[in-house]
């Protein structure tokens, strides 16, 4: 684990790195990203076609085999992102830039415009592709998948995630046949 509690799920040359604002204490306690009940990250990934099934937080490393990763702008956990100062977000943005430059993903997908704007001094940023890059990585801002984000119900959240998947030219894995062995599928009597 890193000094603040959550390991990054990163490798060189990924297609997309999903960048949260910062980890909540519940995720740090669980030792896995997006482990807070009500967070819609895992269902949105599946509904958008990034994964063949809805993964659980403890399966986060399975994303690496799909060319996907997870990190955050700020490593310090807080219960709410608004507990971070603008200065802390800017320092986090600089730290994140160094991490992304080292691994060179094709895309950096920020989960929430409210974290991206101060971290990268982009007050006019909106959901969708951004005109700037981080090294060779293109930048996309997605809605925050927190259950507190009422502006994007699940279907709208999945649609935004799917826009990124299509822009990155990644296959729709949700439309592919499920390769899970019958004994491991939910409801199996084996």
C-alpha positions, 0 to 999 in steps of 0.5 A: 500500500502507499503511505496513505492507504490505497494502492494505485492499479496502474501499469505502463501503456494502459488504454485508460486510467480512471482518476478519482478525486481521492479515496474515501475512508471506507475504500481505504479500510476495505483496501480497494477502490470504489468500495463505498456502498452506493458508488456506481463506478463498477456498474457504470463500467459494465453498463458502458461495455468496459467489462463483461460483468459487474466487477467487485472492488476486490477484483480491481486488478482484473482491470489491468488485463483489460488495459484499464487502471485506477488512481486518484488526484489526491491520495489522502482519504476524506469522507467528501471531496469538498474537504480538500483544499484547492491547493491540495488538489493542485499539488495532487494534480502535479503528483498525478502528472508525474505518475501518468508521465511514467506509465503513458496511458492513452487516456486519463479519465477524470471522475468528476469535473469538481476535482479536475478543474482546480487540480489542473486550473481548468475552470471551464472544463466540462464533461467530455474530452478536454483540449489539453493533454498530460504528456501523451495522454488524452484527457476526458472528464466523466461524471463522478460515479458517487451515489451523491451525484444526482445530476447523472442517474445510472443510465446517464452515467453509463452513457457518458462512460460509453462515449469514452469507451467508443472514443478510445476504440475499445470493444463493447465487452458487455455485448460479448458472451460471458466466459464465466464458468457455469460453476462460478455464475450467480445462482449456479447449483454447483 
